[in-house]
């Protein structure tokens, strides 16, 4: 005879299936065999993340910021979507691709990925990736010692400026609204108007 239940147990979500954690060496091997298009992917924490399918808002914010950085630092010092090396302990399973980087030296000096000490600034344009950029990417860049990291929050119409990396985190984080301007540490005389990164409402 069935027993009446007074409390129905809550459904238990099935565990996530095990995931393959990739290394840079494996990705390089797959790319060489033609099985992987690394130009459309970035490796973060052992996972391959698609860089494709950027929305119009991302492109509209990316373009004026890239143009401004090139005006301030020179076109040969600004790279778009170029992979970088991170901290030695993170390098085997990470090869992040910031939306923009500003180099300390002309790009002709590099025959391999620039390292944190080669960068004046790393930038991510966050449309659908804000939480990832503010947590996983920020920690990765801070551990590497990237001195300044900007996240352009497209939905929030603001710029989040990270500085002073210490023990895997940025000690100083400031939010600039679209009514304010921000200056990179490497060019304090230059002011970027946050509003310029966003199309008119």
Backbone torsions as a table, in degrees:
resi	resn	phi	psi	omega
1	UNK	NA	131.1	-178.7
2	UNK	-65.0	150.7	178.9
3	UNK	-101.2	130.5	179.4
4	UNK	-72.3	132.3	178.8
5	UNK	-96.5	129.3	176.3
6	UNK	-87.8	-24.3	177.3
7	UNK	-130.8	123.2	178.6
8	UNK	-88.8	123.2	-179.5
9	UNK	-63.2	142.7	178.6
10	UNK	-67.2	143.9	178.2
11	UNK	-63.1	142.2	-179.5
12	UNK	-99.7	124.8	179.5
13	UNK	-68.7	136.1	178.7
14	UNK	-65.7	147.8	179.4
15	UNK	-65.6	151.2	175.7
16	UNK	-61.6	140.7	177.0
17	UNK	-65.6	150.6	179.6
18	UNK	-60.9	141.6	-179.1
19	UNK	-111.3	147.8	175.7
20	UNK	-80.0	123.2	174.3
21	UNK	-91.6	122.2	-176.0
22	UNK	-92.8	152.8	172.7
23	UNK	-112.3	163.9	177.5
24	UNK	-63.4	-37.3	-179.9
25	UNK	-63.1	-41.9	178.5
26	UNK	-65.1	-41.5	179.7
27	UNK	-64.3	-40.3	178.1
28	UNK	-63.1	-40.9	178.8
29	UNK	-64.9	-43.2	178.7
30	UNK	-66.0	-38.2	178.5
31	UNK	-64.5	-41.7	179.8
32	UNK	-63.6	-30.6	179.7
33	UNK	-84.3	-5.4	179.4
34	UNK	85.2	7.6	-177.9
35	UNK	-90.7	-6.6	-175.7
36	UNK	-141.7	133.2	176.1
37	UNK	-102.5	92.9	-175.6
38	UNK	-70.4	-16.1	-179.7
39	UNK	-66.3	-24.3	-178.6
40	UNK	-102.8	6.8	-176.5
41	UNK	-132.4	155.4	168.5
42	UNK	-131.5	148.4	-177.7
43	UNK	-101.4	117.7	179.4
44	UNK	-135.2	122.8	179.3
45	UNK	53.9	38.7	177.1
46	UNK	79.4	2.6	179.6
47	UNK	-113.4	141.7	177.6
48	UNK	-89.5	121.7	-174.9
49	UNK	-115.3	132.1	-177.9
50	UNK	-72.4	133.3	174.4
51	UNK	-101.1	5.1	-175.5
52	UNK	-88.9	169.2	172.5
53	UNK	73.1	36.2	178.7
54	UNK	-69.1	138.4	-178.3
55	UNK	-78.8	165.8	-178.0
56	UNK	-58.7	-37.8	-178.8
57	UNK	-63.0	-37.8	178.4
58	UNK	-62.5	-47.8	-179.2
59	UNK	-63.3	-41.5	-178.1
60	UNK	-65.5	-29.7	177.8
61	UNK	-85.8	-34.5	-179.6
62	UNK	-62.5	-45.2	-171.0
63	UNK	-60.6	-51.5	-179.5
64	UNK	-67.2	-32.4	179.1
65	UNK	-69.8	-42.1	176.5
66	UNK	-60.7	-44.7	-179.6
67	UNK	-61.6	-40.4	-179.9
68	UNK	-65.8	-45.0	179.8
69	UNK	-62.0	-39.6	178.1
70	UNK	-66.5	-35.2	177.9
71	UNK	-67.0	-40.0	-176.9
72	UNK	-76.8	-45.9	-171.8
73	UNK	-103.8	-17.9	-175.7
74	UNK	101.3	140.4	-173.5
75	UNK	-60.8	-32.2	-175.4
76	UNK	-80.1	-2.1	177.3
77	UNK	-104.5	-6.7	-177.1
78	UNK	-112.7	123.0	177.1
79	UNK	-113.4	140.5	174.7
80	UNK	-104.9	129.7	175.7
81	UNK	49.9	53.4	177.5
82	UNK	-110.0	133.3	-179.6
83	UNK	-68.2	150.1	178.1
84	UNK	-129.5	159.5	170.6
85	UNK	-89.3	151.7	179.9
86	UNK	-120.0	-154.5	-178.0
87	UNK	-63.1	147.2	-178.1
88	UNK	-52.4	-38.2	-179.1
89	UNK	-72.2	-22.1	-179.9
90	UNK	-95.3	-20.4	-172.9
91	UNK	-56.2	-39.5	-176.2
92	UNK	-59.5	-30.4	-177.0
93	UNK	-120.3	17.8	-179.9
94	UNK	-141.2	133.7	169.5
95	UNK	-147.1	74.1	-175.4
96	UNK	-68.4	156.1	-179.0
97	UNK	-127.1	87.2	178.0
98	UNK	-60.0	153.5	177.0
99	UNK	-61.6	-39.4	179.4
100	UNK	-144.1	144.2	169.0
101	UNK	-134.0	150.4	173.4
102	UNK	-114.1	123.6	-175.5
103	UNK	-91.5	151.7	174.8
104	UNK	-74.4	-29.2	179.8
105	UNK	-122.3	158.0	175.2
106	UNK	-52.2	142.3	-175.7
107	UNK	-60.5	-18.6	179.1
108	UNK	-67.4	-14.8	179.3
109	UNK	-77.7	-9.7	-171.2
110	UNK	-107.6	126.8	173.6
111	UNK	-111.6	-5.3	175.3
112	UNK	-140.8	-179.8	-177.5
113	UNK	-57.2	135.4	171.5
114	UNK	-66.9	151.3	177.5
115	UNK	-102.6	174.2	-177.2
116	UNK	-55.5	-40.9	-178.4
117	UNK	-69.5	-12.4	177.4
118	UNK	-88.3	-5.9	-173.1
119	UNK	-105.9	139.2	169.4
120	UNK	-92.3	-27.8	-174.1
121	UNK	-161.9	140.8	169.7
122	UNK	-121.5	141.7	-175.4
123	UNK	-132.9	135.9	169.6
124	UNK	-120.5	136.5	173.2
125	UNK	-97.0	113.5	-172.6
126	UNK	-104.7	104.1	173.3
127	UNK	-99.4	-68.1	177.7
128	UNK	-101.8	-1.4	-172.1
129	UNK	-111.2	21.3	-171.2
130	UNK	-57.3	-50.9	-176.9
131	UNK	-61.6	-42.0	178.6
132	UNK	-62.0	-43.2	-178.7
133	UNK	-68.5	-32.2	-177.8
134	UNK	-85.4	-14.7	-178.1
135	UNK	-114.6	-74.6	-174.8
136	UNK	-63.4	-50.7	-177.9
137	UNK	-67.1	-42.4	-179.2
138	UNK	-60.4	-43.7	179.4
139	UNK	-65.3	-40.0	179.9
140	UNK	-63.1	-45.1	-179.4
141	UNK	-70.6	-36.8	178.9
142	UNK	-66.3	-43.2	178.1
143	UNK	-61.4	-33.7	179.3
144	UNK	-74.8	-21.9	-179.0
145	UNK	91.5	23.5	173.9
146	UNK	-63.8	118.4	-168.4
147	UNK	-68.0	-30.2	-179.6
148	UNK	-145.8	134.7	-175.5
149	UNK	-136.4	122.3	178.4
150	UNK	-108.2	137.8	172.2
151	UNK	-121.5	116.7	177.3
152	UNK	-90.0	109.0	-178.0
153	UNK	-85.2	101.5	-173.4
154	UNK	-66.2	-47.0	-178.6
155	UNK	-66.5	-39.8	-178.9
156	UNK	-83.4	-6.0	-180.0
157	UNK	49.8	55.0	-179.8
158	UNK	-149.6	165.8	178.2
159	UNK	-120.1	125.7	179.5
160	UNK	-104.8	115.4	-174.6
161	UNK	-104.4	120.2	-179.3
162	UNK	-107.7	131.7	179.1
163	UNK	-143.2	167.7	174.4
164	UNK	62.2	65.7	178.7
165	UNK	-67.8	129.3	-179.8
166	UNK	-145.0	126.3	174.2
167	UNK	50.6	44.2	175.0
168	UNK	80.4	15.6	178.1
169	UNK	-150.9	159.0	176.6
170	UNK	-90.5	122.4	-177.3
171	UNK	-72.8	-28.4	-178.1
172	UNK	-120.6	117.2	177.1
173	UNK	-130.4	125.6	-179.1
174	UNK	-128.3	141.2	178.8
175	UNK	-105.7	127.0	177.9
176	UNK	-109.4	124.4	-179.9
177	UNK	-76.7	172.9	-179.2
178	UNK	-68.6	-8.3	178.0
179	UNK	-95.8	5.5	-176.8
180	UNK	-120.2	172.9	177.3
181	UNK	-126.5	151.2	179.0
182	UNK	-129.2	148.4	179.1
183	UNK	-120.6	133.9	175.6
184	UNK	-70.1	150.6	179.1
185	UNK	-57.6	-35.2	-176.4
186	UNK	-78.5	-10.0	178.4
187	UNK	-146.4	68.2	-173.8
188	UNK	-63.5	-19.2	-179.4
189	UNK	-80.8	-15.6	-178.2
190	UNK	-95.0	135.0	-178.5
191	UNK	-120.0	124.9	176.3
192	UNK	-96.7	118.8	176.7
193	UNK	-78.6	116.2	-175.7
194	UNK	-57.1	-37.4	-179.1
195	UNK	-58.1	-27.1	-177.8
196	UNK	-66.9	-18.4	-178.8
197	UNK	-84.3	-7.3	-174.7
198	UNK	-121.3	133.3	175.8
199	UNK	-65.3	156.3	-179.8
200	UNK	-60.4	143.0	179.3
201	UNK	-69.9	NA	NA
